[in-house]
Amino acid sequence: MRRPEVGHGMPVTFDQAEDVGAYALAARWADRMSWPFPGHEDASDHLAELACMSVLARWLTRWQPIPIHRAVLAGAKPESVAAAFGGSVAEAFGCWREWATGQRDSVICGRPGVTAEDYETVAAAFAAASATAASGGDAAC
């Protein structure tokens, strides 16, 4: 007997998975006992896994700049942010800058998504880290 396209309650397309919502989808992803045992999957199980992974990857990438922003404002050094980000200081800065520029230029309920002061604070921290690295200095000192 062929299972329905949404086997085991898991969506099998990106759009279906996106409709579930990121937090609910992450909870489903983490509940590996609800997934078929290896060797007992069919095509819809693999499609469900791909749809889940794809939506979560996109969602996490979209929101990744926010903790970069908050960490620097809370006092984290850009080198520590880069280590948590899994890339270089320049890569973490690029991820943050693209998001922050859009947020700085957007107004939500009369308030900017990112204030000019916060934008400049984070940008200055990354600039200082880049200058230290370029001069061969030790940012930990």
SULCORVEN-V58993 format. One record per helix or strand of 2 or more residues. SS is the DSSP state (H for helix, E for strand). FROM is the first residue (numbers start at 1). LEN is the number of residues. Records with the same first field share a line. If there is no record, write none. Layout:
SS: FROM-LEN, FROM-LEN
//
This chain:
H: 7-3, 14-7, 22-9, 32-3, 43-31, 78-8, 89-17, 116-19
E: 107-2, 111-2
//
